[in-house]
Amino acid sequence: MTKSILLATALFLGTFGTAALAQTAPLSASLVPGSDSADFNIRCWDKEGKLVWGVYERPGISDFNVARNIVLAPLGNGRIALHFVHGFTSANQPGTYLPAADERCEATKK
């Protein structure tokens, strides 16, 4: 069974092994639970439900197949930055994504 973690905007509310993020930003950076020891996918959708960005398996070769060490960092004004490492088969390249205020993101344990 996979473990989903919503990255809506940024305060962890733990429930049954998943963590959802509320509308207010955390006071300090927060590691997505489990992302330090397992591979994750990250997907972000716009308000219409269209996939706009992600780190997930896709056909062909891509450095955006797996993510680890996913950190939510507050930027102020309720905004967050997603910091992570990513790669093709192992996560070893640093990356950052700045979701739009109206995006909904989800990190799923592989």
NUKEGU-850828 format. One record per atom (N, C-alpha, C): residue number from 0; residue in one letter; atom name; x, y, z. Coordinates in steps of 0.05 Angstrom, whole numbers, always signed. Layout:
// NUKEGU-850828
<rokol num="NUM" residuo="a" atomo="CA" u="X" v="Y" w="Z"/>
...
This chain:
// NUKEGU-850828
<rokol num="0" residuo="m" atomo="N" u="+17" v="-23" w="+0"/>
<rokol num="0" residuo="m" atomo="CA" u="+0" v="+0" w="+0"/>
<rokol num="0" residuo="m" atomo="C" u="+18" v="+25" w="+0"/>
<rokol num="1" residuo="t" atomo="N" u="+11" v="+45" w="-16"/>
<rokol num="1" residuo="t" atomo="CA" u="+27" v="+69" w="-17"/>
<rokol num="1" residuo="t" atomo="C" u="+17" v="+89" w="+5"/>
<rokol num="2" residuo="k" atomo="N" u="+34" v="+107" w="+11"/>
<rokol num="2" residuo="k" atomo="CA" u="+28" v="+127" w="+31"/>
<rokol num="2" residuo="k" atomo="C" u="+28" v="+154" w="+18"/>
<rokol num="3" residuo="s" atomo="N" u="+5" v="+168" w="+19"/>
<rokol num="3" residuo="s" atomo="CA" u="+3" v="+194" w="+6"/>
<rokol num="3" residuo="s" atomo="C" u="+6" v="+216" w="+27"/>
<rokol num="4" residuo="i" atomo="N" u="+18" v="+238" w="+18"/>
<rokol num="4" residuo="i" atomo="CA" u="+21" v="+261" w="+35"/>
<rokol num="4" residuo="i" atomo="C" u="+13" v="+285" w="+18"/>
<rokol num="5" residuo="l" atomo="N" u="-7" v="+299" w="+26"/>
<rokol num="5" residuo="l" atomo="CA" u="-16" v="+323" w="+12"/>
<rokol num="5" residuo="l" atomo="C" u="+2" v="+346" w="+20"/>
<rokol num="6" residuo="l" atomo="N" u="+10" v="+362" w="+0"/>
<rokol num="6" residuo="l" atomo="CA" u="+27" v="+385" w="+4"/>
<rokol num="6" residuo="l" atomo="C" u="+11" v="+410" w="-4"/>
<rokol num="7" residuo="a" atomo="N" u="-12" v="+415" w="+8"/>
<rokol num="7" residuo="a" atomo="CA" u="-29" v="+436" w="-1"/>
<rokol num="7" residuo="a" atomo="C" u="-17" v="+463" w="+4"/>
<rokol num="8" residuo="t" atomo="N" u="-9" v="+469" w="+28"/>
<rokol num="8" residuo="t" atomo="CA" u="+6" v="+494" w="+32"/>
<rokol num="8" residuo="t" atomo="C" u="+25" v="+493" w="+55"/>
<rokol num="9" residuo="a" atomo="N" u="+21" v="+479" w="+78"/>
<rokol num="9" residuo="a" atomo="CA" u="+45" v="+475" w="+93"/>
<rokol num="9" residuo="a" atomo="C" u="+46" v="+469" w="+123"/>
<rokol num="10" residuo="l" atomo="N" u="+26" v="+461" w="+137"/>
<rokol num="10" residuo="l" atomo="CA" u="+30" v="+454" w="+165"/>
<rokol num="10" residuo="l" atomo="C" u="+21" v="+425" w="+168"/>
<rokol num="11" residuo="f" atomo="N" u="+39" v="+408" w="+179"/>
<rokol num="11" residuo="f" atomo="CA" u="+32" v="+380" w="+180"/>
<rokol num="11" residuo="f" atomo="C" u="+11" v="+374" w="+201"/>
<rokol num="12" residuo="l" atomo="N" u="-9" v="+358" w="+193"/>
<rokol num="12" residuo="l" atomo="CA" u="-30" v="+349" w="+211"/>
<rokol num="12" residuo="l" atomo="C" u="-30" v="+318" w="+208"/>
<rokol num="13" residuo="g" atomo="N" u="-16" v="+304" w="+225"/>
<rokol num="13" residuo="g" atomo="CA" u="-13" v="+275" w="+222"/>
<rokol num="13" residuo="g" atomo="C" u="-39" v="+260" w="+227"/>
<rokol num="14" residuo="t" atomo="N" u="-46" v="+242" w="+209"/>
<rokol num="14" residuo="t" atomo="CA" u="-69" v="+226" w="+212"/>
<rokol num="14" residuo="t" atomo="C" u="-65" v="+199" w="+199"/>
<rokol num="15" residuo="f" atomo="N" u="-66" v="+177" w="+214"/>
<rokol num="15" residuo="f" atomo="CA" u="-64" v="+150" w="+204"/>
<rokol num="15" residuo="f" atomo="C" u="-41" v="+146" w="+185"/>
<rokol num="16" residuo="g" atomo="N" u="-17" v="+155" w="+191"/>
<rokol num="16" residuo="g" atomo="CA" u="+6" v="+151" w="+174"/>
<rokol num="16" residuo="g" atomo="C" u="+9" v="+170" w="+151"/>
<rokol num="17" residuo="t" atomo="N" u="-9" v="+188" w="+148"/>
<rokol num="17" residuo="t" atomo="CA" u="-6" v="+208" w="+127"/>
<rokol num="17" residuo="t" atomo="C" u="-5" v="+235" w="+140"/>
<rokol num="18" residuo="a" atomo="N" u="+5" v="+255" w="+125"/>
<rokol num="18" residuo="a" atomo="CA" u="+7" v="+282" w="+136"/>
<rokol num="18" residuo="a" atomo="C" u="-5" v="+301" w="+115"/>
<rokol num="19" residuo="a" atomo="N" u="-23" v="+317" w="+124"/>
<rokol num="19" residuo="a" atomo="CA" u="-35" v="+337" w="+106"/>
<rokol num="19" residuo="a" atomo="C" u="-24" v="+364" w="+114"/>
<rokol num="20" residuo="l" atomo="N" u="-25" v="+382" w="+96"/>
<rokol num="20" residuo="l" atomo="CA" u="-15" v="+409" w="+102"/>
<rokol num="20" residuo="l" atomo="C" u="-38" v="+429" w="+101"/>
<rokol num="21" residuo="a" atomo="N" u="-39" v="+445" w="+121"/>
<rokol num="21" residuo="a" atomo="CA" u="-61" v="+465" w="+123"/>
<rokol num="21" residuo="a" atomo="C" u="-54" v="+490" w="+107"/>
<rokol num="22" residuo="q" atomo="N" u="-70" v="+510" w="+109"/>
<rokol num="22" residuo="q" atomo="CA" u="-67" v="+535" w="+93"/>
<rokol num="22" residuo="q" atomo="C" u="-45" v="+554" w="+104"/>
<rokol num="23" residuo="t" atomo="N" u="-35" v="+549" w="+128"/>
<rokol num="23" residuo="t" atomo="CA" u="-15" v="+567" w="+139"/>
<rokol num="23" residuo="t" atomo="C" u="+12" v="+554" w="+137"/>
<rokol num="24" residuo="a" atomo="N" u="+33" v="+570" w="+133"/>
<rokol num="24" residuo="a" atomo="CA" u="+60" v="+560" w="+130"/>
<rokol num="24" residuo="a" atomo="C" u="+72" v="+552" w="+157"/>
<rokol num="25" residuo="p" atomo="N" u="+90" v="+532" w="+158"/>
<rokol num="25" residuo="p" atomo="CA" u="+102" v="+525" w="+183"/>
<rokol num="25" residuo="p" atomo="C" u="+122" v="+546" w="+191"/>
<rokol num="26" residuo="l" atomo="N" u="+129" v="+547" w="+216"/>
<rokol num="26" residuo="l" atomo="CA" u="+148" v="+567" w="+226"/>
<rokol num="26" residuo="l" atomo="C" u="+176" v="+560" w="+217"/>
<rokol num="27" residuo="s" atomo="N" u="+182" v="+535" w="+213"/>
<rokol num="27" residuo="s" atomo="CA" u="+208" v="+526" w="+204"/>
<rokol num="27" residuo="s" atomo="C" u="+205" v="+504" w="+183"/>
<rokol num="28" residuo="a" atomo="N" u="+227" v="+497" w="+170"/>
<rokol num="28" residuo="a" atomo="CA" u="+226" v="+477" w="+149"/>
<rokol num="28" residuo="a" atomo="C" u="+218" v="+450" w="+161"/>
<rokol num="29" residuo="s" atomo="N" u="+202" v="+434" w="+146"/>
<rokol num="29" residuo="s" atomo="CA" u="+192" v="+408" w="+155"/>
<rokol num="29" residuo="s" atomo="C" u="+199" v="+387" w="+135"/>
<rokol num="30" residuo="l" atomo="N" u="+210" v="+364" w="+144"/>
<rokol num="30" residuo="l" atomo="CA" u="+216" v="+342" w="+127"/>
<rokol num="30" residuo="l" atomo="C" u="+190" v="+325" w="+123"/>
<rokol num="31" residuo="v" atomo="N" u="+184" v="+317" w="+99"/>
<rokol num="31" residuo="v" atomo="CA" u="+161" v="+300" w="+94"/>
<rokol num="31" residuo="v" atomo="C" u="+168" v="+273" w="+107"/>
<rokol num="32" residuo="p" atomo="N" u="+152" v="+263" w="+125"/>
<rokol num="32" residuo="p" atomo="CA" u="+158" v="+238" w="+140"/>
<rokol num="32" residuo="p" atomo="C" u="+164" v="+215" w="+121"/>
<rokol num="33" residuo="g" atomo="N" u="+186" v="+201" w="+126"/>
<rokol num="33" residuo="g" atomo="CA" u="+193" v="+178" w="+110"/>
<rokol num="33" residuo="g" atomo="C" u="+209" v="+184" w="+85"/>
<rokol num="34" residuo="s" atomo="N" u="+210" v="+209" w="+76"/>
<rokol num="34" residuo="s" atomo="CA" u="+224" v="+216" w="+51"/>
<rokol num="34" residuo="s" atomo="C" u="+254" v="+215" w="+55"/>
<rokol num="35" residuo="d" atomo="N" u="+264" v="+212" w="+79"/>
<rokol num="35" residuo="d" atomo="CA" u="+293" v="+209" w="+84"/>
<rokol num="35" residuo="d" atomo="C" u="+302" v="+180" w="+81"/>
<rokol num="36" residuo="s" atomo="N" u="+283" v="+161" w="+80"/>
<rokol num="36" residuo="s" atomo="CA" u="+291" v="+133" w="+78"/>
<rokol num="36" residuo="s" atomo="C" u="+277" v="+117" w="+56"/>
<rokol num="37" residuo="a" atomo="N" u="+260" v="+130" w="+40"/>
<rokol num="37" residuo="a" atomo="CA" u="+246" v="+116" w="+19"/>
<rokol num="37" residuo="a" atomo="C" u="+243" v="+135" w="-5"/>
<rokol num="38" residuo="d" atomo="N" u="+239" v="+122" w="-29"/>
<rokol num="38" residuo="d" atomo="CA" u="+234" v="+138" w="-53"/>
<rokol num="38" residuo="d" atomo="C" u="+205" v="+147" w="-54"/>
<rokol num="39" residuo="f" atomo="N" u="+201" v="+171" w="-63"/>
<rokol num="39" residuo="f" atomo="CA" u="+175" v="+183" w="-65"/>
<rokol num="39" residuo="f" atomo="C" u="+170" v="+194" w="-93"/>
<rokol num="40" residuo="n" atomo="N" u="+145" v="+196" w="-101"/>
<rokol num="40" residuo="n" atomo="CA" u="+136" v="+212" w="-124"/>
<rokol num="40" residuo="n" atomo="C" u="+125" v="+238" w="-113"/>
<rokol num="41" residuo="i" atomo="N" u="+126" v="+259" w="-129"/>
<rokol num="41" residuo="i" atomo="CA" u="+113" v="+284" w="-123"/>
<rokol num="41" residuo="i" atomo="C" u="+98" v="+292" w="-148"/>
<rokol num="42" residuo="r" atomo="N" u="+73" v="+300" w="-144"/>
<rokol num="42" residuo="r" atomo="CA" u="+56" v="+310" w="-166"/>
<rokol num="42" residuo="r" atomo="C" u="+42" v="+335" w="-157"/>
<rokol num="43" residuo="c" atomo="N" u="+40" v="+355" w="-174"/>
<rokol num="43" residuo="c" atomo="CA" u="+25" v="+380" w="-168"/>
<rokol num="43" residuo="c" atomo="C" u="+5" v="+386" w="-190"/>
<rokol num="44" residuo="w" atomo="N" u="-19" v="+393" w="-182"/>
<rokol num="44" residuo="w" atomo="CA" u="-41" v="+399" w="-200"/>
<rokol num="44" residuo="w" atomo="C" u="-50" v="+428" w="-196"/>
<rokol num="45" residuo="d" atomo="N" u="-60" v="+440" w="-218"/>
<rokol num="45" residuo="d" atomo="CA" u="-72" v="+467" w="-215"/>
<rokol num="45" residuo="d" atomo="C" u="-100" v="+464" w="-205"/>
<rokol num="46" residuo="k" atomo="N" u="-114" v="+487" w="-202"/>
<rokol num="46" residuo="k" atomo="CA" u="-141" v="+487" w="-191"/>
<rokol num="46" residuo="k" atomo="C" u="-161" v="+473" w="-208"/>
<rokol num="47" residuo="e" atomo="N" u="-155" v="+470" w="-235"/>
<rokol num="47" residuo="e" atomo="CA" u="-173" v="+455" w="-253"/>
<rokol num="47" residuo="e" atomo="C" u="-167" v="+425" w="-252"/>
<rokol num="48" residuo="g" atomo="N" u="-147" v="+416" w="-237"/>
<rokol num="48" residuo="g" atomo="CA" u="-140" v="+388" w="-236"/>
<rokol num="48" residuo="g" atomo="C" u="-120" v="+379" w="-257"/>
<rokol num="49" residuo="k" atomo="N" u="-108" v="+397" w="-271"/>
<rokol num="49" residuo="k" atomo="CA" u="-88" v="+390" w="-292"/>
<rokol num="49" residuo="k" atomo="C" u="-61" v="+386" w="-278"/>
<rokol num="50" residuo="l" atomo="N" u="-47" v="+364" w="-284"/>
<rokol num="50" residuo="l" atomo="CA" u="-21" v="+359" w="-274"/>
<rokol num="50" residuo="l" atomo="C" u="-2" v="+379" w="-286"/>
<rokol num="51" residuo="v" atomo="N" u="+12" v="+395" w="-269"/>
<rokol num="51" residuo="v" atomo="CA" u="+29" v="+416" w="-279"/>
<rokol num="51" residuo="v" atomo="C" u="+59" v="+411" w="-273"/>
<rokol num="52" residuo="w" atomo="N" u="+65" v="+394" w="-255"/>
<rokol num="52" residuo="w" atomo="CA" u="+93" v="+389" w="-248"/>
<rokol num="52" residuo="w" atomo="C" u="+95" v="+363" w="-232"/>
<rokol num="53" residuo="g" atomo="N" u="+118" v="+350" w="-233"/>
<rokol num="53" residuo="g" atomo="CA" u="+122" v="+327" w="-216"/>
<rokol num="53" residuo="g" atomo="C" u="+148" v="+313" w="-219"/>
<rokol num="54" residuo="v" atomo="N" u="+153" v="+296" w="-199"/>
<rokol num="54" residuo="v" atomo="CA" u="+176" v="+277" w="-199"/>
<rokol num="54" residuo="v" atomo="C" u="+163" v="+250" w="-196"/>
<rokol num="55" residuo="y" atomo="N" u="+162" v="+234" w="-218"/>
<rokol num="55" residuo="y" atomo="CA" u="+148" v="+208" w="-219"/>
<rokol num="55" residuo="y" atomo="C" u="+159" v="+193" w="-243"/>
<rokol num="56" residuo="e" atomo="N" u="+154" v="+166" w="-242"/>
<rokol num="56" residuo="e" atomo="CA" u="+163" v="+149" w="-264"/>
<rokol num="56" residuo="e" atomo="C" u="+148" v="+157" w="-289"/>
<rokol num="57" residuo="r" atomo="N" u="+163" v="+159" w="-311"/>
<rokol num="57" residuo="r" atomo="CA" u="+152" v="+165" w="-337"/>
<rokol num="57" residuo="r" atomo="C" u="+168" v="+150" w="-358"/>
<rokol num="58" residuo="p" atomo="N" u="+156" v="+147" w="-382"/>
<rokol num="58" residuo="p" atomo="CA" u="+171" v="+132" w="-403"/>
<rokol num="58" residuo="p" atomo="C" u="+197" v="+146" w="-410"/>
<rokol num="59" residuo="g" atomo="N" u="+217" v="+130" w="-418"/>
<rokol num="59" residuo="g" atomo="CA" u="+243" v="+140" w="-425"/>
<rokol num="59" residuo="g" atomo="C" u="+260" v="+147" w="-401"/>
<rokol num="60" residuo="i" atomo="N" u="+281" v="+162" w="-406"/>
<rokol num="60" residuo="i" atomo="CA" u="+300" v="+169" w="-386"/>
<rokol num="60" residuo="i" atomo="C" u="+294" v="+197" w="-376"/>
<rokol num="61" residuo="s" atomo="N" u="+292" v="+199" w="-350"/>
<rokol num="61" residuo="s" atomo="CA" u="+286" v="+225" w="-337"/>
<rokol num="61" residuo="s" atomo="C" u="+300" v="+227" w="-310"/>
<rokol num="62" residuo="d" atomo="N" u="+311" v="+250" w="-304"/>
<rokol num="62" residuo="d" atomo="CA" u="+323" v="+254" w="-277"/>
<rokol num="62" residuo="d" atomo="C" u="+302" v="+261" w="-257"/>
<rokol num="63" residuo="f" atomo="N" u="+276" v="+260" w="-265"/>
<rokol num="63" residuo="f" atomo="CA" u="+254" v="+266" w="-246"/>
<rokol num="63" residuo="f" atomo="C" u="+236" v="+241" w="-242"/>
<rokol num="64" residuo="n" atomo="N" u="+249" v="+218" w="-237"/>
<rokol num="64" residuo="n" atomo="CA" u="+234" v="+193" w="-231"/>
<rokol num="64" residuo="n" atomo="C" u="+230" v="+188" w="-202"/>
<rokol num="65" residuo="v" atomo="N" u="+249" v="+195" w="-185"/>
<rokol num="65" residuo="v" atomo="CA" u="+247" v="+190" w="-156"/>
<rokol num="65" residuo="v" atomo="C" u="+255" v="+215" w="-141"/>
<rokol num="66" residuo="a" atomo="N" u="+243" v="+218" w="-117"/>
<rokol num="66" residuo="a" atomo="CA" u="+250" v="+241" w="-100"/>
<rokol num="66" residuo="a" atomo="C" u="+254" v="+230" w="-71"/>
<rokol num="67" residuo="r" atomo="N" u="+272" v="+243" w="-57"/>
<rokol num="67" residuo="r" atomo="CA" u="+277" v="+237" w="-29"/>
<rokol num="67" residuo="r" atomo="C" u="+283" v="+263" w="-14"/>
<rokol num="68" residuo="n" atomo="N" u="+284" v="+261" w="+12"/>
<rokol num="68" residuo="n" atomo="CA" u="+290" v="+284" w="+29"/>
<rokol num="68" residuo="n" atomo="C" u="+274" v="+309" w="+22"/>
<rokol num="69" residuo="i" atomo="N" u="+248" v="+306" w="+21"/>
<rokol num="69" residuo="i" atomo="CA" u="+230" v="+327" w="+13"/>
<rokol num="69" residuo="i" atomo="C" u="+225" v="+345" w="+37"/>
<rokol num="70" residuo="v" atomo="N" u="+233" v="+371" w="+34"/>
<rokol num="70" residuo="v" atomo="CA" u="+230" v="+390" w="+55"/>
<rokol num="70" residuo="v" atomo="C" u="+212" v="+413" w="+46"/>
<rokol num="71" residuo="l" atomo="N" u="+193" v="+420" w="+64"/>
<rokol num="71" residuo="l" atomo="CA" u="+175" v="+443" w="+59"/>
<rokol num="71" residuo="l" atomo="C" u="+187" v="+466" w="+74"/>
<rokol num="72" residuo="a" atomo="N" u="+194" v="+487" w="+60"/>
<rokol num="72" residuo="a" atomo="CA" u="+207" v="+511" w="+73"/>
<rokol num="72" residuo="a" atomo="C" u="+189" v="+535" w="+70"/>
<rokol num="73" residuo="p" atomo="N" u="+183" v="+549" w="+92"/>
<rokol num="73" residuo="p" atomo="CA" u="+166" v="+573" w="+90"/>
<rokol num="73" residuo="p" atomo="C" u="+179" v="+596" w="+76"/>
<rokol num="74" residuo="l" atomo="N" u="+164" v="+610" w="+59"/>
<rokol num="74" residuo="l" atomo="CA" u="+174" v="+633" w="+45"/>
<rokol num="74" residuo="l" atomo="C" u="+161" v="+659" w="+55"/>
<rokol num="75" residuo="g" atomo="N" u="+141" v="+656" w="+72"/>
<rokol num="75" residuo="g" atomo="CA" u="+125" v="+679" w="+81"/>
<rokol num="75" residuo="g" atomo="C" u="+100" v="+682" w="+65"/>
<rokol num="76" residuo="n" atomo="N" u="+81" v="+697" w="+75"/>
<rokol num="76" residuo="n" atomo="CA" u="+55" v="+701" w="+61"/>
<rokol num="76" residuo="n" atomo="C" u="+41" v="+675" w="+54"/>
<rokol num="77" residuo="g" atomo="N" u="+45" v="+654" w="+71"/>
<rokol num="77" residuo="g" atomo="CA" u="+32" v="+629" w="+66"/>
<rokol num="77" residuo="g" atomo="C" u="+43" v="+612" w="+44"/>
<rokol num="78" residuo="r" atomo="N" u="+65" v="+620" w="+32"/>
<rokol num="78" residuo="r" atomo="CA" u="+77" v="+606" w="+9"/>
<rokol num="78" residuo="r" atomo="C" u="+99" v="+587" w="+20"/>
<rokol num="79" residuo="i" atomo="N" u="+104" v="+566" w="+5"/>
<rokol num="79" residuo="i" atomo="CA" u="+125" v="+547" w="+12"/>
<rokol num="79" residuo="i" atomo="C" u="+143" v="+541" w="-12"/>
<rokol num="80" residuo="a" atomo="N" u="+166" v="+530" w="-6"/>
<rokol num="80" residuo="a" atomo="CA" u="+184" v="+519" w="-27"/>
<rokol num="80" residuo="a" atomo="C" u="+188" v="+490" w="-21"/>
<rokol num="81" residuo="l" atomo="N" u="+188" v="+473" w="-41"/>
<rokol num="81" residuo="l" atomo="CA" u="+193" v="+445" w="-38"/>
<rokol num="81" residuo="l" atomo="C" u="+223" v="+441" w="-46"/>
<rokol num="82" residuo="h" atomo="N" u="+239" v="+432" w="-27"/>
<rokol num="82" residuo="h" atomo="CA" u="+267" v="+425" w="-32"/>
<rokol num="82" residuo="h" atomo="C" u="+269" v="+395" w="-31"/>
<rokol num="83" residuo="f" atomo="N" u="+284" v="+382" w="-48"/>
<rokol num="83" residuo="f" atomo="CA" u="+286" v="+353" w="-50"/>
<rokol num="83" residuo="f" atomo="C" u="+311" v="+346" w="-66"/>
<rokol num="84" residuo="v" atomo="N" u="+317" v="+320" w="-65"/>
<rokol num="84" residuo="v" atomo="CA" u="+337" v="+309" w="-84"/>
<rokol num="84" residuo="v" atomo="C" u="+322" v="+290" w="-102"/>
<rokol num="85" residuo="h" atomo="N" u="+331" v="+289" w="-127"/>
<rokol num="85" residuo="h" atomo="CA" u="+316" v="+273" w="-147"/>
<rokol num="85" residuo="h" atomo="C" u="+337" v="+259" w="-165"/>
<rokol num="86" residuo="g" atomo="N" u="+327" v="+239" w="-181"/>
<rokol num="86" residuo="g" atomo="CA" u="+344" v="+225" w="-199"/>
<rokol num="86" residuo="g" atomo="C" u="+328" v="+205" w="-215"/>
<rokol num="87" residuo="f" atomo="N" u="+343" v="+189" w="-232"/>
<rokol num="87" residuo="f" atomo="CA" u="+331" v="+170" w="-250"/>
<rokol num="87" residuo="f" atomo="C" u="+324" v="+144" w="-234"/>
<rokol num="88" residuo="t" atomo="N" u="+345" v="+132" w="-222"/>
<rokol num="88" residuo="t" atomo="CA" u="+340" v="+108" w="-206"/>
<rokol num="88" residuo="t" atomo="C" u="+346" v="+113" w="-176"/>
<rokol num="89" residuo="s" atomo="N" u="+363" v="+132" w="-171"/>
<rokol num="89" residuo="s" atomo="CA" u="+369" v="+140" w="-143"/>
<rokol num="89" residuo="s" atomo="C" u="+369" v="+170" w="-142"/>
<rokol num="90" residuo="a" atomo="N" u="+360" v="+181" w="-120"/>
<rokol num="90" residuo="a" atomo="CA" u="+358" v="+210" w="-117"/>
<rokol num="90" residuo="a" atomo="C" u="+385" v="+221" w="-108"/>
<rokol num="91" residuo="n" atomo="N" u="+398" v="+237" w="-125"/>
<rokol num="91" residuo="n" atomo="CA" u="+424" v="+248" w="-118"/>
<rokol num="91" residuo="n" atomo="C" u="+428" v="+276" w="-128"/>
<rokol num="92" residuo="q" atomo="N" u="+408" v="+288" w="-141"/>
<rokol num="92" residuo="q" atomo="CA" u="+411" v="+315" w="-152"/>
<rokol num="92" residuo="q" atomo="C" u="+392" v="+334" w="-137"/>
<rokol num="93" residuo="p" atomo="N" u="+402" v="+356" w="-127"/>
<rokol num="93" residuo="p" atomo="CA" u="+385" v="+375" w="-112"/>
<rokol num="93" residuo="p" atomo="C" u="+365" v="+389" w="-131"/>
<rokol num="94" residuo="g" atomo="N" u="+341" v="+394" w="-120"/>
<rokol num="94" residuo="g" atomo="CA" u="+321" v="+408" w="-135"/>
<rokol num="94" residuo="g" atomo="C" u="+303" v="+424" w="-117"/>
<rokol num="95" residuo="t" atomo="N" u="+290" v="+444" w="-128"/>
<rokol num="95" residuo="t" atomo="CA" u="+271" v="+461" w="-114"/>
<rokol num="95" residuo="t" atomo="C" u="+247" v="+466" w="-132"/>
<rokol num="96" residuo="y" atomo="N" u="+223" v="+466" w="-121"/>
<rokol num="96" residuo="y" atomo="CA" u="+199" v="+474" w="-135"/>
<rokol num="96" residuo="y" atomo="C" u="+183" v="+494" w="-119"/>
<rokol num="97" residuo="l" atomo="N" u="+174" v="+515" w="-131"/>
<rokol num="97" residuo="l" atomo="CA" u="+157" v="+535" w="-118"/>
<rokol num="97" residuo="l" atomo="C" u="+129" v="+533" w="-128"/>
<rokol num="98" residuo="p" atomo="N" u="+111" v="+518" w="-114"/>
<rokol num="98" residuo="p" atomo="CA" u="+84" v="+515" w="-124"/>
<rokol num="98" residuo="p" atomo="C" u="+69" v="+542" w="-123"/>
<rokol num="99" residuo="a" atomo="N" u="+51" v="+545" w="-142"/>
<rokol num="99" residuo="a" atomo="CA" u="+33" v="+569" w="-142"/>
<rokol num="99" residuo="a" atomo="C" u="+15" v="+566" w="-118"/>
<rokol num="100" residuo="a" atomo="N" u="+4" v="+589" w="-109"/>
<rokol num="100" residuo="a" atomo="CA" u="-13" v="+589" w="-85"/>
<rokol num="100" residuo="a" atomo="C" u="-38" v="+571" w="-88"/>
<rokol num="101" residuo="d" atomo="N" u="-47" v="+568" w="-113"/>
<rokol num="101" residuo="d" atomo="CA" u="-71" v="+552" w="-117"/>
<rokol num="101" residuo="d" atomo="C" u="-65" v="+523" w="-127"/>
<rokol num="102" residuo="e" atomo="N" u="-40" v="+514" w="-125"/>
<rokol num="102" residuo="e" atomo="CA" u="-33" v="+487" w="-133"/>
<rokol num="102" residuo="e" atomo="C" u="-38" v="+468" w="-109"/>
<rokol num="103" residuo="r" atomo="N" u="-44" v="+443" w="-116"/>
<rokol num="103" residuo="r" atomo="CA" u="-46" v="+422" w="-96"/>
<rokol num="103" residuo="r" atomo="C" u="-25" v="+401" w="-104"/>
<rokol num="104" residuo="c" atomo="N" u="-8" v="+395" w="-85"/>
<rokol num="104" residuo="c" atomo="CA" u="+13" v="+375" w="-90"/>
<rokol num="104" residuo="c" atomo="C" u="+10" v="+351" w="-72"/>
<rokol num="105" residuo="e" atomo="N" u="+21" v="+329" w="-81"/>
<rokol num="105" residuo="e" atomo="CA" u="+19" v="+304" w="-65"/>
<rokol num="105" residuo="e" atomo="C" u="+46" v="+289" w="-68"/>
<rokol num="106" residuo="a" atomo="N" u="+57" v="+280" w="-46"/>
<rokol num="106" residuo="a" atomo="CA" u="+80" v="+263" w="-46"/>
<rokol num="106" residuo="a" atomo="C" u="+71" v="+235" w="-39"/>
<rokol num="107" residuo="t" atomo="N" u="+78" v="+216" w="-55"/>
<rokol num="107" residuo="t" atomo="CA" u="+69" v="+188" w="-51"/>
<rokol num="107" residuo="t" atomo="C" u="+93" v="+170" w="-48"/>
<rokol num="108" residuo="k" atomo="N" u="+94" v="+155" w="-27"/>
<rokol num="108" residuo="k" atomo="CA" u="+116" v="+136" w="-23"/>
<rokol num="108" residuo="k" atomo="C" u="+114" v="+114" w="-44"/>
<rokol num="109" residuo="k" atomo="N" u="+136" v="+108" w="-57"/>
<rokol num="109" residuo="k" atomo="CA" u="+136" v="+87" w="-79"/>
<rokol num="109" residuo="k" atomo="C" u="+135" v="+59" w="-67"/>
